[in-house]
Amino acid sequence: MTTSSAVKYRDDMGVLSDRYRADFPILDQRAPDGHPLIYLDHAATSQKPRQVLQALEQYYAADNANVHRGAHQLSARATESFEAARTVTAEFVRAASPREIVFTRNASEAINLVARSWGEANLREGDEVLLTLMEHHSNLVPWQLLAQRTGCVLRHVGITEAGELDLEDFRSKLTDRTRLVSLVHISNALGCCNPLDQVIPAAHAAGALVLVDACQSLAHKPIDVAGLDVDFLVGSSHKLCGPTGMGFLWAREALLEAMPPFLGGGEMIQDVFLDHSTWAVLPHKFEAGTPAIGEAVGMGAAIRYLQAIGLEAIQAWEAQLTRHLFGRLQAIEGVRVLGPTPEQQSDRGALATFLVDGVHANDIAALMDASGICIRSGHHCCQPLHRHYGVTASARASLSFISTFEEIDRFSEELTSTIGFLREHG
Ligand SMILES: *Cc1c(COP(=O)(O)O)cnc(C)c1O
């Protein structure tokens, strides 16, 4: 990108960012020391715009009832709102039908669903599941439990010097025993965007299915499950401006049809006898018990909100912010940012995970918090990745389309003085 178009983006998108910031009431507060609150932890959970809060309030104030059962008007409206959220979610990922969207409590539950249902029905001793070293614990532990139950073998693709997926290692570990490749789209720690256009065709050619953990990509770039030709995709509402307690699994209808139920109970059955039952049609077969109705409605509102802004516009603006964040961090002595730089990978995620020579990440985060700057420190649910780098913790600043250049400047100034202080007194 030339300098002039970069400047143009900054002007155009800067206006866009300012406009949408006002939708987030939580940002309108000050830290105890009087500084404006700066939230740079969007990758841990996103903030919620007024439109989502209003959808929740509207649902509980006007429509609340249980779904799919009552003959009365409230139940009809609740069911309509709940199923409309499913349709919105299906359109968001370009699913062929809302029947392909299974609502879950979060992305972790969606992965557990695949591991328990598809995994137990299809994997035998010696079959392989190929994961990566950069996976979130949510995409490691369910497969460990599956391996204990079935005897399947877990293998892990390494990462390169630059902090990207090692495609050579991927190709060498992909064999005719590989039944599933399960990997993150954008890493919540490295921020790298994995080359699904190379991973998925290679996996299919080897006869394996592919699960994509899209938690960190859904709110930041357009996703098209058909275009990707993926088999399973999971997401989480709270990472895309929606409520907590809500997530989803997308899978092709034929695949879901062939899978046994995950949890048993109400909603997921057609007929129940004392000794056996028959299952409800998709996607209800996988949704036991009263679902998170209000949260689903809230997630639907969040998706509509993101769509109204436009995922392409969000992606372009966040790319500008990310370059600025990297520029500022790279200028601070002793700071090492993990993962590819925006120059190495232009579609990398809008976050920066970093280590500081001789200073503990938790101390940095605690001191920054005292100045009103919220960043994450710890292992970010990626302990094996941190072990690979020989550390137990790192610090992370993560952005959203409502982040600003000014916030990044204040963050980097505060970080510089915090590091100076800790070097002197730590
Ligand atoms: C947050 C996150 C998860 C877990 O999502 P939950 O909805 O909290 O279960 C999994 N993978 C990645 C990459 C994440 O960022």
PDBQT file of the ligand as one rigid body, heavy atoms in Angstrom, charges set to zero:
ROOT
HETATM    1  C1  LIG A 501     -11.652 -17.275  23.179  1.00  0.00    +0.000 C 
HETATM    2  C2  LIG A 501     -11.117 -18.357  22.332  1.00  0.00    +0.000 A 
HETATM    3  C3  LIG A 501     -11.565 -19.668  22.462  1.00  0.00    +0.000 A 
HETATM    4  C4  LIG A 501     -12.558 -20.092  23.518  1.00  0.00    +0.000 C 
HETATM    5  O1  LIG A 501     -13.773 -19.473  23.334  1.00  0.00    +0.000 OA
HETATM    6  P1  LIG A 501     -14.910 -19.611  24.458  1.00  0.00    +0.000 P 
HETATM    7  O2  LIG A 501     -16.093 -19.070  23.798  1.00  0.00    +0.000 OA
HETATM    8  O3  LIG A 501     -14.438 -18.786  25.612  1.00  0.00    +0.000 OA
HETATM    9  O4  LIG A 501     -15.061 -21.031  24.784  1.00  0.00    +0.000 OA
HETATM   10  C5  LIG A 501     -11.057 -20.630  21.613  1.00  0.00    +0.000 A 
HETATM   11  N1  LIG A 501     -10.157 -20.308  20.684  1.00  0.00    +0.000 NA
HETATM   12  C6  LIG A 501      -9.701 -19.062  20.521  1.00  0.00    +0.000 A 
HETATM   13  C7  LIG A 501      -8.701 -18.778  19.452  1.00  0.00    +0.000 C 
HETATM   14  C8  LIG A 501     -10.157 -18.049  21.345  1.00  0.00    +0.000 A 
HETATM   15  O5  LIG A 501      -9.692 -16.816  21.189  1.00  0.00    +0.000 OA
ENDROOT
TORSDOF 0
